[in-house]
């Protein structure tokens, strides 16, 4: 679902052709957020059929036609619905979570808190699973090393999410420089 959010999100700033959408996502978010052609173009067709976007053809002398996609009002509504829809399964997916965090400027504080709390719950369960696994497999040095690494990653993200929750719960106590971070 995060790929749909990224594709529609690219069109919020104006019309773009498919390669431009793909390139912008790659540049902004890195290789782990890559959108390949087999994902991009079927999604663009699906969004057109839904009325979320329109397509214009730009003719160029000596070059293939370029298809430029424009977001419609329906597309903006679909984008907002996709960002707001954050079930448990999405909360367990780091990319789904990070894409929504990147779009916090479009969300109300209460919805931001809801997303953070859902991710917090997933991370706490992951920490418990890591602890149990560590007890069972601590004799295998390589397995134990992987578990330590995963625990450290999860602990770091837990601290990060908890800090955001605290800051969003007490916006009146934040200074202007702190709130600028989230704008």
C-alpha positions in Angstrom: 0.0 0.0 0.0 2.9 2.4 0.7 3.8 2.3 -3.1 0.3 3.7 -3.9 0.8 6.4 -1.3 4.2 7.3 -2.8 2.8 7.4 -6.4 -0.2 9.6 -5.5 1.9 11.7 -3.2 4.3 12.6 -6.1 1.3 14.1 -8.0 0.3 16.3 -5.1 2.9 18.8 -6.2 1.8 18.8 -9.9 1.7 16.8 -13.1 4.5 14.3 -13.7 5.4 11.6 -16.2 6.0 8.0 -15.0 9.8 8.1 -15.0 9.7 11.3 -13.1 7.5 9.8 -10.4 9.8 6.8 -10.2 13.0 8.9 -10.1 11.7 11.3 -7.4 10.7 8.5 -5.1 14.1 6.9 -5.6 16.0 10.1 -4.9 14.0 11.1 -1.9 13.7 7.7 -0.1 16.5 5.5 -1.4 16.7 2.1 -2.9 14.6 0.4 -0.3 11.6 2.4 -1.5 12.2 1.6 -5.2 9.1 1.5 -7.4 9.8 -0.6 -10.5 7.9 -0.3 -13.8 5.9 -3.5 -13.2 4.5 -1.8 -10.1 4.3 1.8 -11.3 2.5 1.6 -14.7 -0.3 -0.9 -13.6 -0.9 1.4 -10.5 -1.1 4.4 -12.8 -3.6 2.6 -15.0 -5.6 1.5 -12.0 -5.7 5.0 -10.6 -6.9 6.4 -14.0 -9.7 3.8 -14.0 -10.7 4.9 -10.5 -10.8 8.6 -11.6 -7.9 9.4 -9.2 -5.8 10.9 -12.1 -6.0 11.9 -15.7 -3.4 11.3 -18.4 -2.3 13.8 -21.0 -0.1 12.9 -24.0 2.8 15.2 -24.8 4.0 14.9 -28.4 7.7 15.4 -29.1 9.4 15.5 -32.5 11.6 12.4 -33.0 10.9 11.0 -29.6 8.2 8.8 -28.2 5.1 10.4 -26.8 5.3 11.3 -23.1 2.4 10.5 -20.8 1.9 13.1 -18.1 -0.3 12.2 -15.1 -2.4 14.8 -13.2 -4.0 14.1 -9.8 -7.8 14.8 -9.6 -9.8 15.8 -6.5 -10.8 12.1 -6.2 -7.1 11.2 -6.3 -6.4 13.6 -3.4 -9.2 12.0 -1.4 -7.9 8.5 -2.1 -4.4 9.6 -1.1 -5.7 11.0 2.2 -7.7 7.7 2.8 -4.6 5.6 2.1 -2.4 7.6 4.5 -5.0 7.5 7.2 -5.7 3.7 6.8 -3.1 2.1 9.1 -4.2 -1.3 10.3 -2.0 -3.5 12.5 -0.5 -5.3 9.5 0.7 -2.0 8.1 2.0 -1.0 11.5 4.2 -4.1 11.5 5.8 -3.0 8.2 8.6 -0.5 8.7 8.2 1.0 5.2 4.4 1.5 5.7 5.2 3.3 9.0 8.0 5.4 7.7 6.0 6.6 4.6 3.3 7.8 6.9 5.7 9.5 9.3 7.1 11.3 6.3 3.6 12.6 5.6 2.8 13.7 9.2 2.5 17.3 8.0 -0.8 16.2 6.2 -2.2 14.6 9.4 -3.9 15.9 12.5 -2.0 15.4 15.8 -4.4 12.7 17.0 -4.0 10.6 13.9 -0.2 11.0 14.2 -0.5 9.7 17.8 -2.6 6.8 16.6 0.0 5.8 14.0 2.8 6.1 16.6 0.9 4.1 19.2 0.2 1.3 16.8 3.9 1.1 15.8 4.9 1.2 19.5 2.7 -1.8 20.2 4.3 -3.7 17.3 7.8 -2.8 18.5 7.1 -3.9 22.1 5.9 -7.3 20.8 9.0 -7.6 18.7 11.2 -6.9 21.7 9.5 -9.6 23.7 9.8 -12.0 20.7 13.6 -11.2 20.5 14.0 -11.8 24.3 12.3 -15.2 24.0 14.3 -16.1 20.9 17.5 -15.0 22.7 16.9 -17.4 25.6 16.3 -20.3 23.2 19.2 -19.7 20.8 21.9 -17.9 22.8 24.3 -20.8 22.4 24.7 -20.2 18.6 27.1 -17.3 18.3 25.9 -16.0 15.0 22.3 -16.3 15.8 22.9 -14.5 19.1 24.7 -11.8 17.2 21.8 -11.3 14.8 19.4 -11.2 17.8 21.5 -8.6 19.6 21.6 -6.5 16.4 17.8 -6.7 16.0 17.2 -5.9 19.6 19.4 -2.8 19.3 17.5 -1.6 16.2 14.2 -2.2 17.9 15.3 -0.4 21.1 16.5 2.5 19.1 13.2 2.8 17.1 11.2 2.3 20.4 13.0 5.2 22.0 12.4 7.3 18.8 8.6 6.5 18.7 8.2 7.1 22.4 9.9 10.5 22.1 7.5 11.5 19.3 4.5 10.3 21.3 5.6 12.4 24.3 6.1 15.5 22.1 2.8 15.1 20.4 0.9 14.5 23.6 2.2 17.7 25.1 2.3 20.2 22.2 1.6 23.2 24.5 4.9 22.6 26.4 7.0 22.5 23.2 9.0 25.5 22.2 8.6 26.9 18.7 11.9 25.4 17.6 10.6 21.9 18.6 7.3 22.2 16.8 9.1 23.5 13.6 10.7 20.0 13.4 7.3 18.5 12.7 6.1 21.1 10.1 
